[in-house]
Every structure is written in C-alpha cells, then in structure tokens.
Amino acid sequence: MAASWYRVLNRSRPLVRPLRVRLCATGWCRLRGLMFRAHLDPEEGLLFQWARPGRWSTAIHMWGMRFPLSLVWVDAQHRVVDVRLGRPWRTVAVPRRPAQYVLELHASRLSEFHLGDHLVWEPLEGTS
C-alpha cells in the first residue's frame, strides 16, 4: 500500500456514504491516531495496518480522544472480525479475534459494518 488515501468499500452491503481513509502503518501514526483532534468528518477516517494479525497488537486506546469512534477490526482476508464503539478517555479496546487492520471512523458509521463483512480499499488517484 503506497498511496496515503484509500476509498473503502463494503462488498457485503453498500455503505450509506462514501468513505475515504488515510493509511496509518507506522508505529508513531498508530500511537497518535486521532488523539486531540477536535472533530472527524463522517466521510473520513484512518486505516491502521500491522505486519501480522494479532489481538493485543491491534488494540486501540481512546486516551486523548474528544469524541467517540467506530472501531472496525479486519483480518488479513479483509473480513470484519469485530466492531465496537470507542468512547473518549476509556482505556483500551481489544478485538475478539486477531486482526491485521483497524478502521477508526466517525461514530455514526458503526451500523454500516458487521461481523463477516468483506471490505476492500482502493487507492484514491492523485494522493500520496
């Protein structure tokens, strides 16, 4: 994955609105995430990527968050393995099953993702 921005598609059910996410594959980017941001556009989010699937390695902390998030954990086959609402300043959310990717999205997007959904993300042209 070389591009910075991706369009997310849910092959199992259509998304209500378009969704674009910025790739977050470095340790620093994953640690910082959306901390201290004032708001998040409902059509944007972050896509966290790890080298290998895991449960604790893909856990998400909500420290420094000013708003709730939809958290969507995805395995190496791009299947949703957990979906949860992350609440500001709560400790850590750990997925029920190993994941290799996590989407951090606007809280209003939570109902658009279900266990077993097949997701794909495509590079957006002209982004880096």
C-alpha positions as CSV (number, residue, x, y, z in Angstrom):
1,M,0.0,0.0,0.0
2,A,1.8,3.1,-1.2
3,A,-0.9,5.7,-1.5
4,S,-1.9,7.7,1.5
5,W,-5.7,7.8,0.9
6,Y,-8.0,4.9,0.1
7,R,-11.7,4.5,-0.7
8,V,-13.3,1.9,1.5
9,L,-16.0,-0.4,0.0
10,N,-18.1,-3.0,1.9
11,R,-18.6,-5.8,-0.6
12,S,-21.2,-7.4,1.8
13,R,-23.5,-4.4,2.0
14,P,-23.4,-0.9,0.5
15,L,-22.1,2.0,2.7
16,V,-24.5,4.8,3.4
17,R,-22.0,7.4,2.3
18,P,-18.6,7.4,0.6
19,L,-15.7,6.6,3.0
20,R,-12.1,7.6,2.5
21,V,-9.3,6.7,4.9
22,R,-5.7,7.7,5.4
23,L,-3.3,4.8,5.7
24,C,-1.5,4.7,9.1
25,A,1.2,2.0,9.0
26,T,4.0,3.4,11.2
27,G,4.3,2.9,15.0
28,W,4.1,6.7,15.6
29,C,1.0,7.1,13.4
30,R,-0.8,4.2,15.0
31,L,0.1,5.5,18.5
32,R,-1.2,9.0,17.8
33,G,-4.2,8.0,15.7
34,L,-6.9,10.7,16.0
35,M,-5.8,11.9,19.5
36,F,-6.6,15.5,20.4
37,R,-8.4,16.2,17.1
38,A,-11.5,18.4,17.6
39,H,-13.7,16.5,15.1
40,L,-13.8,13.9,12.4
41,D,-15.7,14.2,9.1
42,P,-18.2,11.4,8.8
43,E,-16.7,10.5,5.3
44,E,-13.1,10.2,6.6
45,G,-11.1,8.0,8.9
46,L,-7.9,6.2,9.5
47,L,-6.8,2.7,8.3
48,F,-4.3,1.2,10.6
49,Q,-2.1,-1.6,9.2
50,W,0.1,-4.1,11.0
51,A,2.6,-6.6,9.5
52,R,0.9,-9.6,11.2
53,P,-2.5,-10.3,12.7
54,G,-3.0,-10.2,16.4
55,R,-5.4,-9.2,19.2
56,W,-3.3,-7.2,21.6
57,S,-1.1,-5.7,18.9
58,T,-4.2,-4.2,17.2
59,A,-5.8,-2.9,20.4
60,I,-6.9,0.7,20.3
61,H,-6.6,3.2,23.1
62,M,-9.0,6.1,23.5
63,W,-6.8,8.4,25.6
64,G,-6.8,11.9,24.4
65,M,-9.9,11.5,22.3
66,R,-12.6,14.2,22.3
67,F,-15.3,12.2,20.6
68,P,-16.4,8.6,20.2
69,L,-15.3,6.5,17.3
70,S,-16.5,3.5,15.3
71,L,-13.7,0.9,15.6
72,V,-13.7,-1.9,12.9
73,W,-11.2,-4.7,13.1
74,V,-10.4,-6.5,9.9
75,D,-8.4,-9.7,9.3
76,A,-5.8,-10.5,6.6
77,Q,-8.6,-11.7,4.3
78,H,-10.3,-8.3,4.7
79,R,-13.2,-9.8,6.7
80,V,-14.6,-7.8,9.7
81,V,-13.7,-9.7,12.9
82,D,-15.0,-7.1,15.4
83,V,-17.0,-3.8,15.5
84,R,-17.2,-1.6,18.6
85,L,-17.9,1.9,19.7
86,G,-14.8,3.5,21.3
87,R,-15.7,6.0,24.0
88,P,-13.4,9.0,24.7
89,W,-10.9,8.6,27.5
90,R,-11.7,4.9,28.1
91,T,-8.8,2.6,28.4
92,V,-8.2,0.0,25.6
93,A,-10.4,-1.8,23.2
94,V,-9.1,-5.3,22.2
95,P,-10.7,-7.2,19.3
96,R,-12.4,-10.5,20.0
97,R,-10.4,-12.2,17.2
98,P,-7.0,-11.4,15.6
99,A,-6.9,-8.5,13.2
100,Q,-4.4,-7.1,10.8
101,Y,-6.2,-3.8,10.1
102,V,-8.3,-1.4,12.1
103,L,-10.6,1.4,10.8
104,E,-11.1,4.4,13.1
105,L,-14.2,6.1,11.8
106,H,-16.9,8.7,12.8
107,A,-19.2,7.2,15.4
108,S,-22.2,7.5,13.0
109,R,-20.6,4.8,10.8
110,L,-20.9,2.0,13.3
111,S,-24.1,0.4,12.0
112,E,-22.6,0.1,8.5
113,F,-20.2,-2.7,9.5
114,H,-21.0,-6.3,10.7
115,L,-19.0,-9.3,11.6
116,G,-18.0,-11.2,8.5
117,D,-18.4,-8.3,6.1
118,H,-15.9,-8.3,3.3
119,L,-14.1,-4.9,2.9
120,V,-11.8,-3.6,0.2
121,W,-9.9,-0.4,-0.1
122,E,-8.7,1.1,-3.3
123,P,-6.1,3.9,-3.7
124,L,-7.5,7.3,-4.5
125,E,-5.8,8.8,-7.5
126,G,-3.6,11.8,-7.0
127,T,-2.9,11.1,-3.3
128,S,0.3,10.4,-1.6
